[in-house]
Amino acid sequence: MKIPSDLIKLERRIGENIAEYFSTHSPENSTLLLDSTGPSFTRQYIVLNKIGLDRLFSFNEIHAFSGAVYALFGYIAFMTEQNSVGIDALCQPDAERVFRDQHHSGLFSGLRSVSKMLVGRPAFNSITPLIASLEYIFGDFVNQPFSAFPENIHIYLAKSKDAPLLVLSNNDRCTPELQPLRQAPIKHVIAMSANVPMLYGGARANVPYFDPVYTRQYLPTLKKIGATNNQVLVSTPWRSGQKENKYYLNCYPQGNPRWLMLKDLARLVGAQKNVCWSRDIYTAFRHAPEVQV
């Protein structure tokens, strides 16, 4: 696959930044924060593959939001060879057609979805397309309960726009209300993490939690995670460089990330082809096949 130069530069920059970080800091004394990236959660694969699975499991803490939760568990599946669809197949330009069909049905589905959003209704009826995509790519892997995964993983969910965010983990930081979710298949946890209200409807019957990015507590929670004695490695679309104990990795290519996210969102809602996902996966796993730097 031919990939644009800005993705090649992104992969090289992220590799250099991560090598610089681990030249002076160990994962055991670090916190990893995976921020939301909009519809292109696949950007996080580039970061995760440069970190590598061994270092990922060695982090003192991992905190993941929104689509980054999808990327985190997806990466674990890929690296442990538990995916149902091969990476090479996902690197094909037409691979995303399956995901479009999971979101859309019929010739005018894109127009209907756009029209629904314009009048304040969610573009899609439920989180079913997200679950379908997880089952398609990862099969039985996503039927495992959350309790099967390491204690350093912390997943954030929202119950309302104004209430504090809820934390799902396999340690004593888990919000008591979420403890039953430890036995739930991770496909449901991942889908609720990415349950963007304007896309999938937010909290509703049988889906009590939604994407925490769309709450007033999202930014305060990010700041709270950063207020630690550990070094914090942050993968985010919004900034680069170091500030106090936080080292920021900008996981987006050159350009305005807000505009890039809006274009990806428009493609998803309007049933338009989006090759960005397959390009990201190719850049992460095939253009730079080494797991660690």
Secondary structure, 3 states (H helix, E strand, C coil): CCCCHHHHHHHHHHHHHHHHHHCCCCHHHEEEEECCCCCCCCHHHHHHHHHCHHHHHHCCEEEECCHHHHHHHHHHHHHCCCCCCCHHHHCCCCCCHHHHHHHCCCCCHHHHHHHHHHCCCCCCCCCHHHHHHHHHHHHHHHHCEHHHCCCCEEEEEECCCCCCCEEECCCCCCCHHHHHHHHCEHHHHHHHHCCCHHHHCCCECCECCECHHHCCCHHHHHHHHHCCCCEEEEEECCCCEEECCEEEEECCCCCCHHHHHHHHHHHHHCCCCCCHHHHHHHHHHHHCCCCCC
